[in-house]
């Protein structure tokens, strides 16, 4: 099984990365999901999306069991945010064509995102960056990848699907090679800063955050 690494995060948390090299049939053999997981898988028709789904579920199960918990499957709340069934711990997952990534924490809300560095990030940058962020990024694809994954991770942490990437989720200027950045979630009633960790994964950017 291509578990690339599993490492501590934010004291009690864990982050794990899986390279998706298996064929669909092998992933199906490894998959030991709950009835809800199986039902969700059966709604996916595209073979690549099926591979990504299975790899991410196998990874979260592997991580959960590594910290001594029992995996009871994934459910979704009223905002469509996934949560681990029958436990108070928190998790977030992300997958791209080649990788699946998961973050878990026993007490804090978390967020994660992984994204390949590609021209697509520049094409749609006006949709997710403020004017100041666009000026800072200057179409630099690595910076754009950090902006995108940081905002996605914060969006997943917040979990209520009422945030604008441009207006509510803001990232302070950062060094292109820096591993730690500061982000903000600003709403009509609150403003809170978060420290995010940026991890280079071959041609992808992986960003993680805990509350």
Buried (B, 14 or more C-beta within 10 A) or exposed (E): EEBBEBEEBBEBBBBBBBBBEBEEEEBEEBBEBBEBBEEBBEEBEEEEEBBBBBBBBBBBBBBBEEBEBEBBBBBEEEEEBBBBEEBEBBBBBBBBEBBBBBBBBBEBBBBBBBBBBEEEBEEEBEEBBBEEBBEBBEEBBBBBBBBBBBBBBBBBBBBEEEBEBBEBBBBEEBEEEEEEBBBBBBBEEEEEEBEBBBBBBEEBBBBBBBB
